[in-house]
């Protein structure tokens, strides 16, 4: 019985079928992390630009 358990555990350790899924999951996590950080940086820049432009338009309209 113990020998069958050992053989089963060895076969599980040697099985590499699930590794591809894990590798794709890790790559996906890295892509998501890079996308989120890029989006946050881009979003802050756009928000700053829109705020500046809105302020300039408001000031120009109020000056008349």
Backbone as JSON, one array per atom type, in Angstrom:
{
  "sequence": "XXXXXXXXXXXXXXXXXXXXXXXXXXXXXXXXXXXXXXXXXXXXXXXXXXXXXXXXXXXXXXXX",
  "N": [[0.82, -1.19, 0.0], [1.88, 1.29, 0.84], [3.87, 1.53, -1.06], [2.4, 1.9, -3.39], [1.3, 4.4, -2.87], [3.6, 5.97, -2.77], [4.5, 5.65, -5.4], [2.39, 6.89, -6.75], [2.62, 9.53, -5.78], [5.13, 10.16, -6.85], [4.52, 10.05, -9.56], [2.77, 12.2, -9.73], [4.51, 14.31, -9.14], [6.19, 14.21, -11.34], [4.51, 14.85, -13.38], [3.85, 17.25, -15.78], [1.81, 18.58, -17.01], [0.12, 20.65, -16.08], [1.74, 22.84, -15.89], [1.95, 24.62, -18.06], [-0.45, 26.03, -17.96], [-0.12, 27.37, -15.54], [2.09, 28.96, -16.18], [0.97, 30.6, -18.18], [-0.92, 31.91, -16.62], [0.71, 33.38, -14.88], [2.01, 35.06, -16.72], [-0.22, 36.45, -17.63], [-0.95, 37.81, -15.27], [1.26, 39.53, -14.97], [0.99, 41.09, -17.29], [-1.48, 42.31, -16.75], [-0.82, 43.78, -14.43], [1.08, 45.58, -15.48], [-0.54, 46.9, -17.32], [-2.45, 48.14, -15.68], [-0.84, 49.88, -14.16], [0.17, 51.51, -16.2], [-2.22, 52.59, -17.18], [-3.06, 54.04, -14.93], [-1.02, 55.98, -14.72], [-1.27, 57.25, -17.22], [-3.91, 58.11, -16.98], [-3.72, 59.96, -14.87], [-2.2, 61.94, -16.07], [-3.91, 62.77, -18.13], [-6.09, 63.69, -16.63], [-4.89, 65.84, -15.28], [-4.24, 67.49, -17.47], [-6.82, 67.99, -18.53], [-7.94, 69.35, -16.38], [-6.33, 71.65, -16.28], [-6.88, 72.76, -18.81], [-9.66, 73.17, -18.58], [-9.72, 75.05, -16.53], [-8.38, 77.17, -17.82], [-10.22, 77.75, -19.87], [-12.44, 78.5, -18.34], [-11.43, 80.76, -17.01], [-10.98, 82.39, -19.25], [-13.59, 82.79, -20.17], [-14.73, 84.12, -18.0], [-13.29, 86.46, -17.97], [-14.31, 88.12, -19.87]],
  "CA": [[0.0, 0.0, 0.0], [2.78, 2.46, 0.9], [4.58, 1.62, -2.33], [1.47, 2.48, -4.35], [1.2, 5.83, -2.55], [4.87, 6.59, -3.22], [4.49, 5.69, -6.87], [1.42, 7.91, -7.15], [3.22, 10.84, -5.51], [6.19, 10.36, -7.85], [3.91, 10.36, -10.85], [2.26, 13.57, -9.65], [5.64, 15.24, -9.19], [6.75, 14.18, -12.69], [3.5, 15.34, -14.33], [4.06, 18.66, -16.09], [0.72, 19.07, -17.85], [-0.46, 21.88, -15.56], [2.72, 23.94, -15.86], [1.64, 25.6, -19.09], [-1.52, 26.87, -17.43], [0.48, 28.24, -14.52], [2.92, 29.94, -16.88], [0.08, 31.57, -18.8], [-1.53, 32.7, -15.55], [1.73, 34.32, -14.41], [2.18, 36.06, -17.77], [-1.42, 37.28, -17.6], [-0.85, 38.7, -14.1], [2.26, 40.56, -15.27], [0.39, 42.0, -18.28], [-2.51, 43.09, -16.06], [-0.15, 44.74, -13.55], [1.65, 46.64, -16.33], [-1.64, 47.67, -17.9], [-3.04, 48.98, -14.63], [0.07, 50.98, -13.82], [0.19, 52.41, -17.34], [-3.51, 53.3, -17.21], [-3.07, 55.03, -13.84], [-0.12, 57.05, -15.1], [-1.9, 57.95, -18.34], [-5.11, 58.75, -16.46], [-3.33, 61.14, -14.09], [-1.77, 62.96, -17.03], [-5.1, 63.28, -18.82], [-6.86, 64.46, -15.64], [-4.18, 67.1, -15.08], [-4.4, 68.29, -18.68], [-8.2, 68.44, -18.6], [-8.12, 70.35, -15.32], [-5.66, 72.88, -16.71], [-7.65, 73.32, -19.93], [-10.94, 73.66, -18.06], [-9.44, 76.28, -15.79], [-8.07, 78.21, -18.79], [-11.47, 78.13, -20.54], [-13.26, 79.21, -17.35], [-10.82, 82.07, -16.83], [-11.19, 83.17, -20.46], [-14.99, 83.17, -20.22], [-14.99, 85.05, -16.92], [-12.58, 87.7, -18.24], [-15.09, 88.94, -20.82]],
  "C": [[0.87, 1.26, 0.0], [3.52, 2.64, -0.42], [3.68, 2.24, -3.4], [1.32, 3.99, -4.12], [2.45, 6.55, -3.03], [4.9, 6.7, -4.73], [3.53, 6.77, -7.38], [1.99, 9.31, -6.93], [4.34, 11.15, -6.49], [5.6, 10.72, -9.2], [3.31, 11.76, -10.85], [3.39, 14.6, -9.78], [6.21, 15.31, -10.6], [5.78, 14.75, -13.73], [3.67, 16.84, -14.53], [2.94, 19.25, -16.93], [0.15, 20.39, -17.37], [0.48, 23.07, -15.59], [2.41, 25.01, -16.91], [0.55, 26.56, -18.62], [-0.98, 27.84, -16.4], [1.32, 29.32, -15.17], [2.06, 31.02, -17.55], [-0.58, 32.46, -17.75], [-0.54, 33.75, -15.03], [1.94, 35.43, -15.44], [0.98, 37.01, -17.79], [-1.38, 38.26, -16.44], [0.14, 39.83, -14.35], [1.68, 41.58, -16.27], [-0.66, 42.88, -17.62], [-1.86, 44.15, -15.17], [0.45, 45.89, -14.36], [0.56, 47.51, -16.93], [-2.25, 48.62, -16.88], [-2.13, 50.15, -14.3], [0.17, 51.98, -14.96], [-1.08, 53.24, -17.4], [-3.57, 54.36, -16.13], [-2.2, 56.22, -14.19], [-0.74, 57.9, -16.21], [-3.13, 58.72, -17.86], [-4.79, 60.0, -15.66], [-2.91, 62.27, -15.01], [-2.95, 63.59, -17.74], [-5.93, 64.14, -17.86], [-6.21, 65.81, -15.39], [-4.37, 68.02, -16.27], [-5.82, 68.83, -18.8], [-8.49, 69.51, -17.55], [-7.52, 71.69, -15.71], [-6.45, 73.56, -17.83], [-8.99, 73.88, -19.47], [-10.77, 74.96, -17.31], [-9.16, 77.44, -16.76], [-9.34, 78.68, -19.51], [-12.35, 78.93, -19.59], [-12.74, 80.61, -17.14], [-11.06, 82.96, -18.04], [-12.63, 83.64, -20.56], [-15.34, 84.21, -19.15], [-14.33, 86.41, -17.16], [-13.38, 88.63, -19.15], [-16.13, 89.74, -20.13]]
}
